Amino acid sequence: MEDFKEKVAFITGGGSGVALGQAKVFGKAGCKVVIADIREDHLAHGLKELKAQGTESHGIKLDITDREAYARAADEAERVFGPVQLLFNTAGVSIFGPLEQSSYDDYDWQMGVNFGGGVNGIQTFVPRMIAHGKGGHIVNTASLGAFLSSNFAGIYCASKFAVLGLTEALRQALERYNIGVSVLCPANVKTNIAESIKTRPEKFSHSGYLYNEETISSLQRIYSQGMEPVELAQHVLEAVKKNQLYIIPYPEAREPLKAHFESIIASLPPEDSDPEGVAKRQAAMLRYREEVAEQQRQRK
């Protein structure tokens, strides 16, 4: 996608942080921007920033885990600006602590927002994008943690692993509809995700972790040294132009990722160690794919 003029972008979490950076950059590129956010104060701030730079923008209060509300938000976006061609599933939450101390609520909240919220965006907008027939692009925000997990961020990383896997599959699925798909995998960003605990629903209030103003302040000190959201969004813009799958604009990630994937490759047996088994398994998979393809043709 080279021309963004008059394209409609829908961005979750758009009132602040990474998402607001995307709204600013794609707005300057010519998009009409709809920002959705669960916090009204963030929405007001985001709209003020966008209008100040001359971007046509609209704000919608949205809990991305609420599927009916998501459908209404999509209807509203279309009423205001028309069909959405750019979807940014950016909103996310985090809470960190020893994985063995996690509660069910810690899992349900983070998986529900980080993965479930993205699923809701895809399920809401992909059928509309296909029906409109104008192509488009979807950017799902994962994390460097989608490749490199750690104890204290175990649930967060698991949710981002899920986002990564779904995005890779979605890219294959939507290519024939001229809809590109990318996954953004940030490392440290100057954002306020440390405050996401303030939006945690009461029904998920039981946590196995220590979390208070002191722990929030500690995280904020780390994030204050991160990449500026607008700088990160510039990388996203260039990636969308190129229909690039992975967006990881952090040079310091090269060596850890290299070591990670080398350790995976090293665990494999030699390529010529089981020729008969390889042939049998590949033939079975080919037959399965042919059968599924035939079933799909018959359904039509």
N, C-alpha and C positions, 0 to 999 in steps of 0.2 A: 504494500500500500504506500504509494508515494504522495498522493494528494489528500490532505486532511481538511481542506476547505469545506465547510458546511456539513462535515460528518458529525454524527451525534455520538458522544461518548458517555457511558454510564459507569461511574466510579464509586465503589463501595469504600467506606471509611474516608470519604473525600473531604471531610472537614479539617483534616490535619495530617501531618507526617508524610509518609511515602505517597499516599493517595492524593493529598493536596498538591504535592510536587508534580504528580502526573497530570492533575487537572490544570495546573498552571502551564506546563509545557505543551500539552496537547491543545489547550485553549489558545496559546500563542501561535500554534501551528495552523489554527483555523477552525478547530472543532467547536461545536456547541456542546457544553458540558453540563451533565446532570451529576451532582454529587449527592450520595446517600450516606447518612451517618446516624448512629443511634443517639448521639449527643447533640441536642439543639444548640448548645453554646459553640460547639465545633462547626456545626452547619453555618451559623451566623458569621463566624470568623472566616470560614472558607469562602462563603459567598462575597463577603466584603473584599477579600483579597482578589478574587477572580474579577469582580466588577471593576476594581481599581485598575486592573491591567487591560480592561476592555473586552473581556471574554463574555459572550452570551452564556449565562449560567442559570441553573435552577437547582434548588435544594429540596430533598425529600428526607424526612425522618424515617429511618428504616432499621428494624432489627432483622438482620439477614438470616436468622434462624427461623423466621416466621414466613412460611411459604405463601400463605394467602396475602400477607402484606407485601411480599415481594412481587406478586402478580399485579397488585394494585399499583405499586411503584412503577412497574414497567408500563402499565396503561397510562399512568400520569406522564411519564417521560415521553411517550409517543404522542400524547395530546399536546404537549408543550412544544416539542421540537421535531417530532416525526420518528421514523424507524431508527433504532439504535444499530450502528455498525461497529462500534468499538465497546467492548465490555472489559472492565478491569475489576477482577475479583481480588481486591487488595486488603479489605478489612481483616484484621486478625487480633488475637489476644494471646497473652502469655502469662504464665506463673511458673516459677522455677523452685526446685527443691529436690531432695533425695528421692529417687524413683520408688524405692521400697517403702516410702512413707506416703505415697500418693493415695488419695481417696477416689472413690468412683466419681464424685463430683468434679474432681480435678480433671479426670479423663473426659467426662461428659461435656463439660464446659468448653474445653479447648478443642476437642474433636468436633463438637457441634458448631462452633464458630469457624475455626480455621479450615476444616474440611467440609462440614455440612453447609456452611454458608456459601462456599464456592460451588458446591453441588446445586444449591438452590438457584444461584445465578445462572449456571449452565442450563439447568432444566427450565428456567423461566425464559431465557433469551435465545437459546440455540434454535428451538422450533420457530420462533419469530424471525430470526435472522435467515433461516433457510427459506421460510415462506416469502419473505420480502425479496429474496433473490438478488440482493445488492452486494453480496460478499461481506467481508468484514474481518475483524481480528479480535481475538480474545487473549488477554494477558492474565494469567493466574499467578499470584504472588505466593511463592513457597519460601525458601530460605536456604542459605548455605547448609543449614542443619538438615536439609532434605538429603544431603549426601554424607554429612559428618555428624553423627549423633553423639550425645554425651549424657551422663547420668542425670545431672541437675536440670537438663532440658529434655528429658526423655519423652514426655507426652507431647510437648511442642514439636519436637523433631518427628515423632511418629505421625502427627497431623500433617506435617510438611512433606514427609515421605509420601503420604497418600495423595497430596496435591500434585506432587511431581509425577507419580505413576498415572494418575488420571489425565494430566495434561499431555503426557506423551501419547497416550491412547487417543485422546480427543483430537490431537493433531492429525493422526492417521484418518480418523473418522470424517473430519470436516474438510479435508483437502479437496474433495470432489465438488464441494459447494463454494469454493473460492473463499473460504474462511480460514485465515491463518491462526495459529495458536502458539503462544510463547509462555515460558515459565520464568519468572523473575526470582532469582535466588540471592537475596542480599545478605551481606555480612552485617557489620555494624552500620547503622543509619542513625542520623540525628532525628529522632522521632520520640513520641510520647507514649509508646506502647507499654511502658512501665506502669502507666496509669490505667491500663485496660481493666485492672482489677476492680475499678470503680464502677464498671458496667456489668459486673458479674451478677447474674440473677440470684435472687434469694433461694430459689429451688436448688441451686448448685453451690450453696454457701459453705458447705462443710469441706474444708481443705486439710490435707495432711502437712502443709507447709507453713512455716513462719512467714507472715507477710504483714508489713506495717509501713509507716511513713519512712522509717529508716531504710528498709530494704528497697523501697521505691526510690529514695534519694540515691542509694548506691548504684542502682541501675541507670538512673538518669545521668550520673557522672560518667558512666561508660558511654552511653548513647550520645552525650554531648560532643564526643570526639568522633562521631561517625560521619559518614558521607552525607552531604547536604541532599535533602529530598529532590530538589530541582536538578542537581547534578545527576543523581540516579535516574531520574525521569528522562533526562536527555539521552542516556544510554538506552532506555526503553524505546524512545521515539526512533532511534536509529535501528534498533532491532526489529521493530514493527515494519519499518521501510524495507528491510531485507528479508522479512518473514523468518527471522532467526528463532530457533527453538529455545535455546538456553541463553539467559541473560545473567552473567556473573561478572560484573565489572570491577573485580577486586584482585589485583595482582598477587596479593599475599595468600590467596586461596590456591594458587597453582601447585605449590609443593604438597600441601596436605591432600588435595584431590588426587594428585599424581600417585602419592604413596597409598592412598585408599584403593584406587583402582588397580594398582600394581599388586596389592595384596590379594585382591579378588582373582586376578588372572593367575597369580602364583598358586592358588588353591586348585586349579584345574589340572586334570591329567594331560599328558601329551596328546596332540590331535590324532595321532595314528594308533592310539592305544586300544581302541574298541571299534574297528571298522564295521563289523557285523551289527553291533548294537546301534551304532549311529544310523546306519542305513535303515534298520527296522523302525527306529523311532521317528526318523524323518519321513518315511513312507506313511506311517500311521497318521502323523500330523497333516501331511498333504491330503490324504483321503478325507480326514475330518473337515479340513477347510473347503474342499470341493463339495462335500455333502451339505455343509452349512450354506455355501453359496447357492446351491441348487434349491435348498429349502427357502431361501430368501427370494429367489426368482419365482418360485411357485406361489409364495404369499402375495406377490404383486399381481 
